[in-house]
Amino acid sequence: MADLLIWLVAALGAVGGVILGRVWGRVEGERTGKREAERDAMEDESKRVEGGRDAVRDGRGAGNPADRLRRNDGRW
């Protein structure tokens, strides 16, 4: 009877370890995915900000105001 109880405890421990490992792995995966998404969002934001700054710099101070008006006339 004691042997059966030892085997039962060992089996339950193994099953519990597998379940705990899967839960732990899922939590770590979600954390990693969240960190990657936040990093990608920050990189995308910095690229968009730089693009906007370049566009402002090239658009506002680029040449003669009359030439800028002629270039922008067709866009209206």
C-alpha positions in Angstrom: 0.0 0.0 0.0 2.9 2.4 0.8 4.4 1.7 -2.6 1.1 2.7 -4.3 1.0 5.9 -2.3 4.6 6.8 -3.2 3.8 6.2 -6.9 0.7 8.3 -6.7 2.5 11.2 -5.0 5.3 11.0 -7.6 2.8 11.0 -10.5 0.9 13.9 -9.1 4.2 15.8 -8.6 5.1 15.1 -12.2 1.8 16.3 -13.5 1.9 19.4 -11.3 5.4 20.2 -12.5 4.3 19.9 -16.2 1.3 22.2 -15.5 3.4 24.7 -13.6 6.0 24.7 -16.4 3.4 25.4 -19.0 1.8 28.2 -17.0 5.2 29.7 -16.2 6.3 29.5 -19.9 3.1 31.2 -21.1 3.5 34.1 -18.6 7.1 34.6 -19.6 6.1 34.5 -23.3 3.5 37.1 -22.8 5.9 39.3 -20.9 8.5 39.0 -23.6 5.9 39.8 -26.3 4.7 42.8 -24.4 8.3 44.1 -24.1 8.9 43.6 -27.8 5.7 45.4 -28.7 6.6 48.3 -26.5 10.1 48.5 -28.0 8.7 48.3 -31.6 6.2 51.1 -30.7 8.9 53.3 -29.4 11.1 52.8 -32.5 8.2 53.5 -34.8 7.3 56.6 -32.8 10.9 57.9 -33.0 11.0 57.2 -36.8 7.7 59.1 -37.3 8.9 62.0 -35.1 12.2 62.3 -37.1 10.3 62.1 -40.4 8.0 64.9 -39.2 10.9 67.0 -38.2 12.6 66.5 -41.5 9.4 67.4 -43.4 9.0 70.6 -41.3 12.6 71.5 -41.8 12.4 70.9 -45.6 9.0 72.4 -46.1 9.2 75.6 -44.1 12.6 76.9 -44.7 13.2 75.5 -48.2 13.9 78.4 -50.6 12.0 81.4 -51.6 8.4 81.9 -50.4 7.2 82.6 -53.9 8.7 79.3 -55.1 7.1 77.4 -52.2 3.7 79.0 -53.1 4.1 77.8 -56.7 5.0 74.3 -55.6 2.1 74.1 -53.1 -0.5 75.7 -55.4 -1.4 72.4 -57.2 -1.8 70.6 -53.9 -4.8 72.7 -52.9 
